């Protein structure tokens, strides 16, 4: 019997860019631009993470409260799956922005491993303990796929995608991104401005049009739409590539797009409007790819130019820094807390229930970030420098 999945659907380990104060880009070369803090992007990560948390709370039948209030919450956070698209674009953007021209391939891969894997391993072990506590049977095959970050390559198997700490499915996609990045950034740096623009436009069109192809793919390969559109790493690689091209356009001063206010307004409108009206398969990424592309570029450009941004607040930036840890722990907190409440027959009002789980998730995320993630990076990268 397979371990029942601690089902999850979002987020990933995206590095934050945190260096020095924003300064006008015209005075600096591309390498020095890489040192500019992009705090607005870090802050935005928190709000995307919050959308993910609320989606899981509402849609995985864990929310207490009246049916009317739960239904309202589900309507508000319906676009939650699209947050994955935001994070994948952001991952490509941040890695391309901070890429070191003299870096070695193995050096880059090791830093990514040090950044991601210690926290993943700890939360995997926590998931094992949680599954044993709730009385589930563990499947070693699924465990191995989760530990090796290969679970997202298995077609039509939700137990494999979301088994153990289910959010790690997106790390399976990130693993492909990281392996591909040295080749992708080398190729992208050779593109002209027109080539980079073409990459962004074609990438957006690909994501927008792919849902129309799922029936053909299903008949040909037998793959379901969710696997093709949402889980399969090579498909999600398109969003990562968009982020790489976008970063190089912003770096070079060649990006032409709306400002932060207009981009945020468009993203907000899409999240709470058209996403609800389009066919279901479009809400994974197709509905939101354009506004998310514009918002990420606009936020980065605002930081480079020193323009006002509501996302540079110190608390918001810190929450963005712990958002990866929050991603890794939030479903463990949700399922563990709800199992305890159910076991002891406790019922909480919807708002109190949501607040309790959010506070618990953030608290555990801070511990994971400060006690595992940061020390793990320092320890592993220091050892490599010495060797």
ROFI-663775 format. One record per residue (C-alpha): y, z, x. Coordinates in steps of 0.25 Angstrom, whole numbers, plus 5000, padded with zeros to 4 digits. Layout:
N
<atom><north>Y</north><up>Z</up><east>X</east></atom>
...
***
This chain:
387
<atom><north>5000</north><up>5000</up><east>5000</east></atom>
<atom><north>5014</north><up>4996</up><east>5005</east></atom>
<atom><north>5024</north><up>5006</up><east>5007</east></atom>
<atom><north>5034</north><up>5005</up><east>4996</east></atom>
<atom><north>5046</north><up>4999</up><east>5001</east></atom>
<atom><north>5059</north><up>5007</up><east>5002</east></atom>
<atom><north>5065</north><up>4995</up><east>4996</east></atom>
<atom><north>5078</north><up>4990</up><east>5002</east></atom>
<atom><north>5086</north><up>4978</up><east>5002</east></atom>
<atom><north>5098</north><up>4979</up><east>5012</east></atom>
<atom><north>5105</north><up>4981</up><east>5024</east></atom>
<atom><north>5102</north><up>4980</up><east>5039</east></atom>
<atom><north>5106</north><up>4985</up><east>5053</east></atom>
<atom><north>5120</north><up>4978</up><east>5055</east></atom>
<atom><north>5127</north><up>4982</up><east>5068</east></atom>
<atom><north>5141</north><up>4987</up><east>5066</east></atom>
<atom><north>5152</north><up>4982</up><east>5075</east></atom>
<atom><north>5161</north><up>4994</up><east>5080</east></atom>
<atom><north>5169</north><up>4992</up><east>5092</east></atom>
<atom><north>5184</north><up>4992</up><east>5093</east></atom>
<atom><north>5197</north><up>4991</up><east>5084</east></atom>
<atom><north>5199</north><up>4977</up><east>5077</east></atom>
<atom><north>5209</north><up>4968</up><east>5084</east></atom>
<atom><north>5214</north><up>4954</up><east>5082</east></atom>
<atom><north>5204</north><up>4944</up><east>5086</east></atom>
<atom><north>5213</north><up>4934</up><east>5092</east></atom>
<atom><north>5215</north><up>4943</up><east>5104</east></atom>
<atom><north>5201</north><up>4944</up><east>5108</east></atom>
<atom><north>5189</north><up>4935</up><east>5112</east></atom>
<atom><north>5176</north><up>4935</up><east>5104</east></atom>
<atom><north>5169</north><up>4945</up><east>5113</east></atom>
<atom><north>5180</north><up>4955</up><east>5111</east></atom>
<atom><north>5180</north><up>4953</up><east>5096</east></atom>
<atom><north>5166</north><up>4958</up><east>5096</east></atom>
<atom><north>5171</north><up>4972</up><east>5100</east></atom>
<atom><north>5180</north><up>4973</up><east>5087</east></atom>
<atom><north>5175</north><up>4983</up><east>5077</east></atom>
<atom><north>5171</north><up>4977</up><east>5064</east></atom>
<atom><north>5172</north><up>4990</up><east>5056</east></atom>
<atom><north>5175</north><up>4982</up><east>5043</east></atom>
<atom><north>5161</north><up>4976</up><east>5044</east></atom>
<atom><north>5155</north><up>4990</up><east>5047</east></atom>
<atom><north>5162</north><up>4996</up><east>5035</east></atom>
<atom><north>5157</north><up>4985</up><east>5026</east></atom>
<atom><north>5143</north><up>4987</up><east>5030</east></atom>
<atom><north>5144</north><up>5001</up><east>5023</east></atom>
<atom><north>5148</north><up>4995</up><east>5010</east></atom>
<atom><north>5137</north><up>4985</up><east>5010</east></atom>
<atom><north>5127</north><up>4996</up><east>5014</east></atom>
<atom><north>5132</north><up>5004</up><east>5002</east></atom>
<atom><north>5130</north><up>4992</up><east>4992</east></atom>
<atom><north>5115</north><up>4992</up><east>4998</east></atom>
<atom><north>5113</north><up>5006</up><east>4996</east></atom>
<atom><north>5118</north><up>5006</up><east>4981</east></atom>
<atom><north>5110</north><up>4994</up><east>4978</east></atom>
<atom><north>5097</north><up>5001</up><east>4983</east></atom>
<atom><north>5101</north><up>5013</up><east>4975</east></atom>
<atom><north>5103</north><up>5006</up><east>4963</east></atom>
<atom><north>5092</north><up>4995</up><east>4963</east></atom>
<atom><north>5080</north><up>5002</up><east>4969</east></atom>
<atom><north>5079</north><up>5011</up><east>4956</east></atom>
<atom><north>5083</north><up>5023</up><east>4963</east></atom>
<atom><north>5097</north><up>5026</up><east>4956</east></atom>
<atom><north>5097</north><up>5037</up><east>4946</east></atom>
<atom><north>5107</north><up>5037</up><east>4934</east></atom>
<atom><north>5108</north><up>5030</up><east>4921</east></atom>
<atom><north>5103</north><up>5016</up><east>4920</east></atom>
<atom><north>5117</north><up>5011</up><east>4917</east></atom>
<atom><north>5123</north><up>5017</up><east>4930</east></atom>
<atom><north>5111</north><up>5012</up><east>4938</east></atom>
<atom><north>5113</north><up>4998</up><east>4932</east></atom>
<atom><north>5128</north><up>4998</up><east>4936</east></atom>
<atom><north>5124</north><up>5002</up><east>4950</east></atom>
<atom><north>5115</north><up>4990</up><east>4951</east></atom>
<atom><north>5125</north><up>4981</up><east>4946</east></atom>
<atom><north>5135</north><up>4986</up><east>4956</east></atom>
<atom><north>5126</north><up>4985</up><east>4968</east></atom>
<atom><north>5118</north><up>4972</up><east>4964</east></atom>
<atom><north>5123</north><up>4965</up><east>4976</east></atom>
<atom><north>5117</north><up>4975</up><east>4986</east></atom>
<atom><north>5107</north><up>4965</up><east>4992</east></atom>
<atom><north>5119</north><up>4956</up><east>4996</east></atom>
<atom><north>5123</north><up>4967</up><east>5006</east></atom>
<atom><north>5111</north><up>4962</up><east>5015</east></atom>
<atom><north>5118</north><up>4949</up><east>5017</east></atom>
<atom><north>5131</north><up>4956</up><east>5021</east></atom>
<atom><north>5124</north><up>4964</up><east>5031</east></atom>
<atom><north>5116</north><up>4952</up><east>5037</east></atom>
<atom><north>5129</north><up>4944</up><east>5038</east></atom>
<atom><north>5136</north><up>4956</up><east>5044</east></atom>
<atom><north>5124</north><up>4958</up><east>5054</east></atom>
<atom><north>5126</north><up>4944</up><east>5060</east></atom>
<atom><north>5141</north><up>4946</up><east>5060</east></atom>
<atom><north>5141</north><up>4959</up><east>5068</east></atom>
<atom><north>5131</north><up>4955</up><east>5078</east></atom>
<atom><north>5138</north><up>4942</up><east>5081</east></atom>
<atom><north>5151</north><up>4949</up><east>5081</east></atom>
<atom><north>5147</north><up>4959</up><east>5092</east></atom>
<atom><north>5137</north><up>4950</up><east>5099</east></atom>
<atom><north>5138</north><up>4951</up><east>5114</east></atom>
<atom><north>5138</north><up>4938</up><east>5121</east></atom>
<atom><north>5131</north><up>4943</up><east>5134</east></atom>
<atom><north>5121</north><up>4951</up><east>5126</east></atom>
<atom><north>5106</north><up>4948</up><east>5128</east></atom>
<atom><north>5097</north><up>4945</up><east>5117</east></atom>
<atom><north>5088</north><up>4957</up><east>5120</east></atom>
<atom><north>5100</north><up>4966</up><east>5121</east></atom>
<atom><north>5105</north><up>4962</up><east>5107</east></atom>
<atom><north>5091</north><up>4963</up><east>5101</east></atom>
<atom><north>5089</north><up>4977</up><east>5107</east></atom>
<atom><north>5103</north><up>4982</up><east>5102</east></atom>
<atom><north>5099</north><up>4977</up><east>5088</east></atom>
<atom><north>5086</north><up>4984</up><east>5089</east></atom>
<atom><north>5093</north><up>4997</up><east>5093</east></atom>
<atom><north>5102</north><up>4996</up><east>5082</east></atom>
<atom><north>5092</north><up>4994</up><east>5071</east></atom>
<atom><north>5078</north><up>4999</up><east>5074</east></atom>
<atom><north>5080</north><up>5014</up><east>5077</east></atom>
<atom><north>5086</north><up>5016</up><east>5063</east></atom>
<atom><north>5076</north><up>5007</up><east>5057</east></atom>
<atom><north>5064</north><up>5014</up><east>5063</east></atom>
<atom><north>5069</north><up>5028</up><east>5059</east></atom>
<atom><north>5071</north><up>5023</up><east>5044</east></atom>
<atom><north>5058</north><up>5017</up><east>5044</east></atom>
<atom><north>5051</north><up>5030</up><east>5048</east></atom>
<atom><north>5060</north><up>5037</up><east>5037</east></atom>
<atom><north>5055</north><up>5026</up><east>5027</east></atom>
<atom><north>5040</north><up>5029</up><east>5031</east></atom>
<atom><north>5043</north><up>5044</up><east>5028</east></atom>
<atom><north>5049</north><up>5041</up><east>5015</east></atom>
<atom><north>5038</north><up>5032</up><east>5011</east></atom>
<atom><north>5028</north><up>5043</up><east>5014</east></atom>
<atom><north>5036</north><up>5054</up><east>5007</east></atom>
<atom><north>5036</north><up>5045</up><east>4994</east></atom>
<atom><north>5021</north><up>5043</up><east>4995</east></atom>
<atom><north>5021</north><up>5028</up><east>4999</east></atom>
<atom><north>5010</north><up>5021</up><east>5007</east></atom>
<atom><north>5015</north><up>5015</up><east>5020</east></atom>
<atom><north>5012</north><up>5001</up><east>5024</east></atom>
<atom><north>5011</north><up>4999</up><east>5039</east></atom>
<atom><north>5013</north><up>4984</up><east>5038</east></atom>
<atom><north>5026</north><up>4986</up><east>5031</east></atom>
<atom><north>5030</north><up>4997</up><east>5041</east></atom>
<atom><north>5028</north><up>4987</up><east>5053</east></atom>
<atom><north>5036</north><up>4976</up><east>5046</east></atom>
<atom><north>5047</north><up>4986</up><east>5044</east></atom>
<atom><north>5047</north><up>4991</up><east>5058</east></atom>
<atom><north>5046</north><up>4977</up><east>5064</east></atom>
<atom><north>5057</north><up>4972</up><east>5054</east></atom>
<atom><north>5049</north><up>4961</up><east>5050</east></atom>
<atom><north>5047</north><up>4965</up><east>5035</east></atom>
<atom><north>5057</north><up>4955</up><east>5030</east></atom>
<atom><north>5049</north><up>4943</up><east>5035</east></atom>
<atom><north>5038</north><up>4946</up><east>5025</east></atom>
<atom><north>5039</north><up>4937</up><east>5012</east></atom>
<atom><north>5039</north><up>4943</up><east>4998</east></atom>
<atom><north>5035</north><up>4957</up><east>5002</east></atom>
<atom><north>5045</north><up>4968</up><east>4998</east></atom>
<atom><north>5036</north><up>4979</up><east>5002</east></atom>
<atom><north>5038</north><up>4974</up><east>5016</east></atom>
<atom><north>5053</north><up>4971</up><east>5016</east></atom>
<atom><north>5056</north><up>4984</up><east>5010</east></atom>
<atom><north>5045</north><up>4993</up><east>5015</east></atom>
<atom><north>5048</north><up>5006</up><east>5022</east></atom>
<atom><north>5063</north><up>5006</up><east>5025</east></atom>
<atom><north>5065</north><up>4994</up><east>5017</east></atom>
<atom><north>5079</north><up>4991</up><east>5021</east></atom>
<atom><north>5073</north><up>4987</up><east>5035</east></atom>
<atom><north>5070</north><up>4973</up><east>5029</east></atom>
<atom><north>5085</north><up>4969</up><east>5033</east></atom>
<atom><north>5082</north><up>4973</up><east>5047</east></atom>
<atom><north>5071</north><up>4963</up><east>5047</east></atom>
<atom><north>5081</north><up>4953</up><east>5044</east></atom>
<atom><north>5091</north><up>4959</up><east>5055</east></atom>
<atom><north>5079</north><up>4958</up><east>5065</east></atom>
<atom><north>5079</north><up>4943</up><east>5063</east></atom>
<atom><north>5094</north><up>4943</up><east>5064</east></atom>
<atom><north>5094</north><up>4951</up><east>5077</east></atom>
<atom><north>5083</north><up>4942</up><east>5084</east></atom>
<atom><north>5091</north><up>4930</up><east>5080</east></atom>
<atom><north>5105</north><up>4934</up><east>5083</east></atom>
<atom><north>5105</north><up>4931</up><east>5098</east></atom>
<atom><north>5102</north><up>4916</up><east>5095</east></atom>
<atom><north>5111</north><up>4916</up><east>5083</east></atom>
<atom><north>5123</north><up>4921</up><east>5090</east></atom>
<atom><north>5121</north><up>4912</up><east>5101</east></atom>
<atom><north>5121</north><up>4900</up><east>5092</east></atom>
<atom><north>5132</north><up>4905</up><east>5083</east></atom>
<atom><north>5141</north><up>4906</up><east>5095</east></atom>
<atom><north>5140</north><up>4891</up><east>5098</east></atom>
<atom><north>5144</north><up>4887</up><east>5084</east></atom>
<atom><north>5158</north><up>4882</up><east>5082</east></atom>
<atom><north>5167</north><up>4888</up><east>5072</east></atom>
<atom><north>5162</north><up>4878</up><east>5062</east></atom>
<atom><north>5148</north><up>4881</up><east>5065</east></atom>
<atom><north>5150</north><up>4896</up><east>5062</east></atom>
<atom><north>5157</north><up>4892</up><east>5049</east></atom>
<atom><north>5145</north><up>4883</up><east>5045</east></atom>
<atom><north>5136</north><up>4895</up><east>5048</east></atom>
<atom><north>5143</north><up>4904</up><east>5039</east></atom>
<atom><north>5144</north><up>4894</up><east>5028</east></atom>
<atom><north>5130</north><up>4889</up><east>5029</east></atom>
<atom><north>5125</north><up>4903</up><east>5030</east></atom>
<atom><north>5132</north><up>4907</up><east>5017</east></atom>
<atom><north>5127</north><up>4895</up><east>5010</east></atom>
<atom><north>5113</north><up>4897</up><east>5014</east></atom>
<atom><north>5113</north><up>4911</up><east>5009</east></atom>
<atom><north>5120</north><up>4907</up><east>4996</east></atom>
<atom><north>5110</north><up>4895</up><east>4993</east></atom>
<atom><north>5097</north><up>4901</up><east>4998</east></atom>
<atom><north>5094</north><up>4908</up><east>4984</east></atom>
<atom><north>5093</north><up>4894</up><east>4978</east></atom>
<atom><north>5081</north><up>4891</up><east>4988</east></atom>
<atom><north>5072</north><up>4903</up><east>4985</east></atom>
<atom><north>5064</north><up>4897</up><east>4974</east></atom>
<atom><north>5060</north><up>4885</up><east>4984</east></atom>
<atom><north>5057</north><up>4895</up><east>4995</east></atom>
<atom><north>5049</north><up>4904</up><east>4985</east></atom>
<atom><north>5041</north><up>4892</up><east>4981</east></atom>
<atom><north>5039</north><up>4887</up><east>4995</east></atom>
<atom><north>5036</north><up>4900</up><east>5003</east></atom>
<atom><north>5034</north><up>4910</up><east>4992</east></atom>
<atom><north>5045</north><up>4919</up><east>4996</east></atom>
<atom><north>5053</north><up>4926</up><east>4986</east></atom>
<atom><north>5068</north><up>4925</up><east>4985</east></atom>
<atom><north>5071</north><up>4939</up><east>4990</east></atom>
<atom><north>5063</north><up>4937</up><east>5002</east></atom>
<atom><north>5070</north><up>4924</up><east>5005</east></atom>
<atom><north>5084</north><up>4928</up><east>5001</east></atom>
<atom><north>5084</north><up>4943</up><east>5005</east></atom>
<atom><north>5073</north><up>4947</up><east>5015</east></atom>
<atom><north>5070</north><up>4935</up><east>5024</east></atom>
<atom><north>5076</north><up>4937</up><east>5038</east></atom>
<atom><north>5079</north><up>4922</up><east>5041</east></atom>
<atom><north>5086</north><up>4920</up><east>5028</east></atom>
<atom><north>5095</north><up>4932</up><east>5030</east></atom>
<atom><north>5098</north><up>4927</up><east>5044</east></atom>
<atom><north>5107</north><up>4917</up><east>5038</east></atom>
<atom><north>5117</north><up>4929</up><east>5034</east></atom>
<atom><north>5116</north><up>4934</up><east>5048</east></atom>
<atom><north>5120</north><up>4921</up><east>5054</east></atom>
<atom><north>5132</north><up>4920</up><east>5045</east></atom>
<atom><north>5136</north><up>4933</up><east>5050</east></atom>
<atom><north>5135</north><up>4928</up><east>5065</east></atom>
<atom><north>5143</north><up>4916</up><east>5062</east></atom>
<atom><north>5153</north><up>4924</up><east>5054</east></atom>
<atom><north>5156</north><up>4933</up><east>5066</east></atom>
<atom><north>5158</north><up>4922</up><east>5075</east></atom>
<atom><north>5168</north><up>4916</up><east>5066</east></atom>
<atom><north>5176</north><up>4929</up><east>5064</east></atom>
<atom><north>5175</north><up>4931</up><east>5079</east></atom>
<atom><north>5181</north><up>4918</up><east>5082</east></atom>
<atom><north>5192</north><up>4919</up><east>5072</east></atom>
<atom><north>5187</north><up>4907</up><east>5064</east></atom>
<atom><north>5183</north><up>4914</up><east>5051</east></atom>
<atom><north>5191</north><up>4910</up><east>5039</east></atom>
<atom><north>5188</north><up>4919</up><east>5027</east></atom>
<atom><north>5194</north><up>4928</up><east>5017</east></atom>
<atom><north>5199</north><up>4942</up><east>5021</east></atom>
<atom><north>5192</north><up>4955</up><east>5020</east></atom>
<atom><north>5198</north><up>4958</up><east>5006</east></atom>
<atom><north>5194</north><up>4945</up><east>5000</east></atom>
<atom><north>5180</north><up>4945</up><east>5006</east></atom>
<atom><north>5177</north><up>4959</up><east>5001</east></atom>
<atom><north>5182</north><up>4955</up><east>4987</east></atom>
<atom><north>5173</north><up>4943</up><east>4987</east></atom>
<atom><north>5161</north><up>4951</up><east>4992</east></atom>
<atom><north>5164</north><up>4962</up><east>4981</east></atom>
<atom><north>5165</north><up>4952</up><east>4970</east></atom>
<atom><north>5152</north><up>4945</up><east>4974</east></atom>
<atom><north>5145</north><up>4959</up><east>4975</east></atom>
<atom><north>5149</north><up>4964</up><east>4962</east></atom>
<atom><north>5150</north><up>4950</up><east>4955</east></atom>
<atom><north>5143</north><up>4937</up><east>4957</east></atom>
<atom><north>5131</north><up>4944</up><east>4964</east></atom>
<atom><north>5127</north><up>4949</up><east>4950</east></atom>
<atom><north>5129</north><up>4935</up><east>4944</east></atom>
<atom><north>5121</north><up>4927</up><east>4953</east></atom>
<atom><north>5105</north><up>4925</up><east>4953</east></atom>
<atom><north>5098</north><up>4937</up><east>4960</east></atom>
<atom><north>5094</north><up>4930</up><east>4972</east></atom>
<atom><north>5108</north><up>4927</up><east>4976</east></atom>
<atom><north>5112</north><up>4942</up><east>4977</east></atom>
<atom><north>5104</north><up>4944</up><east>4990</east></atom>
<atom><north>5115</north><up>4936</up><east>4998</east></atom>
<atom><north>5119</north><up>4923</up><east>4992</east></atom>
<atom><north>5130</north><up>4929</up><east>4983</east></atom>
<atom><north>5137</north><up>4937</up><east>4993</east></atom>
<atom><north>5135</north><up>4929</up><east>5006</east></atom>
<atom><north>5149</north><up>4923</up><east>5006</east></atom>
<atom><north>5157</north><up>4936</up><east>5003</east></atom>
<atom><north>5149</north><up>4944</up><east>5013</east></atom>
<atom><north>5152</north><up>4933</up><east>5024</east></atom>
<atom><north>5167</north><up>4933</up><east>5021</east></atom>
<atom><north>5168</north><up>4949</up><east>5020</east></atom>
<atom><north>5161</north><up>4951</up><east>5034</east></atom>
<atom><north>5170</north><up>4941</up><east>5040</east></atom>
<atom><north>5182</north><up>4946</up><east>5034</east></atom>
<atom><north>5179</north><up>4960</up><east>5038</east></atom>
<atom><north>5177</north><up>4957</up><east>5052</east></atom>
<atom><north>5189</north><up>4948</up><east>5053</east></atom>
<atom><north>5197</north><up>4960</up><east>5047</east></atom>
<atom><north>5192</north><up>4969</up><east>5058</east></atom>
<atom><north>5195</north><up>4959</up><east>5069</east></atom>
<atom><north>5209</north><up>4957</up><east>5064</east></atom>
<atom><north>5211</north><up>4972</up><east>5061</east></atom>
<atom><north>5214</north><up>4969</up><east>5046</east></atom>
<atom><north>5213</north><up>4980</up><east>5036</east></atom>
<atom><north>5199</north><up>4983</up><east>5031</east></atom>
<atom><north>5193</north><up>4994</up><east>5022</east></atom>
<atom><north>5180</north><up>4995</up><east>5030</east></atom>
<atom><north>5185</north><up>5001</up><east>5043</east></atom>
<atom><north>5186</north><up>5015</up><east>5037</east></atom>
<atom><north>5179</north><up>5024</up><east>5047</east></atom>
<atom><north>5169</north><up>5030</up><east>5037</east></atom>
<atom><north>5166</north><up>5016</up><east>5031</east></atom>
<atom><north>5163</north><up>5010</up><east>5045</east></atom>
<atom><north>5154</north><up>5022</up><east>5049</east></atom>
<atom><north>5146</north><up>5020</up><east>5036</east></atom>
<atom><north>5145</north><up>5005</up><east>5040</east></atom>
<atom><north>5140</north><up>5010</up><east>5053</east></atom>
<atom><north>5129</north><up>5018</up><east>5047</east></atom>
<atom><north>5126</north><up>5007</up><east>5036</east></atom>
<atom><north>5113</north><up>5002</up><east>5044</east></atom>
<atom><north>5108</north><up>5016</up><east>5044</east></atom>
<atom><north>5111</north><up>5018</up><east>5029</east></atom>
<atom><north>5104</north><up>5005</up><east>5026</east></atom>
<atom><north>5092</north><up>5010</up><east>5033</east></atom>
<atom><north>5091</north><up>5024</up><east>5026</east></atom>
<atom><north>5097</north><up>5022</up><east>5013</east></atom>
<atom><north>5085</north><up>5018</up><east>5005</east></atom>
<atom><north>5077</north><up>5029</up><east>5012</east></atom>
<atom><north>5087</north><up>5038</up><east>5007</east></atom>
<atom><north>5087</north><up>5032</up><east>4993</east></atom>
<atom><north>5072</north><up>5032</up><east>4991</east></atom>
<atom><north>5070</north><up>5046</up><east>4998</east></atom>
<atom><north>5080</north><up>5053</up><east>4990</east></atom>
<atom><north>5076</north><up>5046</up><east>4977</east></atom>
<atom><north>5061</north><up>5050</up><east>4979</east></atom>
<atom><north>5066</north><up>5064</up><east>4981</east></atom>
<atom><north>5074</north><up>5064</up><east>4969</east></atom>
<atom><north>5063</north><up>5058</up><east>4960</east></atom>
<atom><north>5053</north><up>5068</up><east>4966</east></atom>
<atom><north>5061</north><up>5080</up><east>4962</east></atom>
<atom><north>5066</north><up>5073</up><east>4949</east></atom>
<atom><north>5081</north><up>5073</up><east>4952</east></atom>
<atom><north>5090</north><up>5064</up><east>4945</east></atom>
<atom><north>5104</north><up>5061</up><east>4950</east></atom>
<atom><north>5116</north><up>5054</up><east>4944</east></atom>
<atom><north>5118</north><up>5039</up><east>4949</east></atom>
<atom><north>5130</north><up>5042</up><east>4957</east></atom>
<atom><north>5125</north><up>5055</up><east>4963</east></atom>
<atom><north>5112</north><up>5048</up><east>4967</east></atom>
<atom><north>5119</north><up>5036</up><east>4973</east></atom>
<atom><north>5128</north><up>5046</up><east>4981</east></atom>
<atom><north>5117</north><up>5055</up><east>4986</east></atom>
<atom><north>5109</north><up>5043</up><east>4991</east></atom>
<atom><north>5121</north><up>5036</up><east>4998</east></atom>
<atom><north>5125</north><up>5049</up><east>5005</east></atom>
<atom><north>5110</north><up>5051</up><east>5009</east></atom>
<atom><north>5109</north><up>5037</up><east>5015</east></atom>
<atom><north>5122</north><up>5038</up><east>5022</east></atom>
<atom><north>5119</north><up>5052</up><east>5028</east></atom>
<atom><north>5105</north><up>5047</up><east>5033</east></atom>
<atom><north>5112</north><up>5034</up><east>5038</east></atom>
<atom><north>5122</north><up>5042</up><east>5046</east></atom>
<atom><north>5110</north><up>5050</up><east>5052</east></atom>
<atom><north>5102</north><up>5037</up><east>5055</east></atom>
<atom><north>5114</north><up>5030</up><east>5061</east></atom>
<atom><north>5119</north><up>5042</up><east>5070</east></atom>
<atom><north>5105</north><up>5047</up><east>5074</east></atom>
<atom><north>5096</north><up>5035</up><east>5075</east></atom>
<atom><north>5104</north><up>5022</up><east>5075</east></atom>
<atom><north>5115</north><up>5025</up><east>5085</east></atom>
<atom><north>5107</north><up>5033</up><east>5095</east></atom>
<atom><north>5096</north><up>5022</up><east>5094</east></atom>
<atom><north>5106</north><up>5011</up><east>5098</east></atom>
<atom><north>5111</north><up>5020</up><east>5109</east></atom>
<atom><north>5097</north><up>5024</up><east>5114</east></atom>
<atom><north>5091</north><up>5010</up><east>5114</east></atom>
<atom><north>5102</north><up>5002</up><east>5119</east></atom>
<atom><north>5105</north><up>5012</up><east>5130</east></atom>
<atom><north>5090</north><up>5011</up><east>5134</east></atom>
<atom><north>5091</north><up>4996</up><east>5135</east></atom>
<atom><north>5103</north><up>4996</up><east>5144</east></atom>
<atom><north>5096</north><up>5005</up><east>5153</east></atom>
<atom><north>5083</north><up>4997</up><east>5154</east></atom>
***
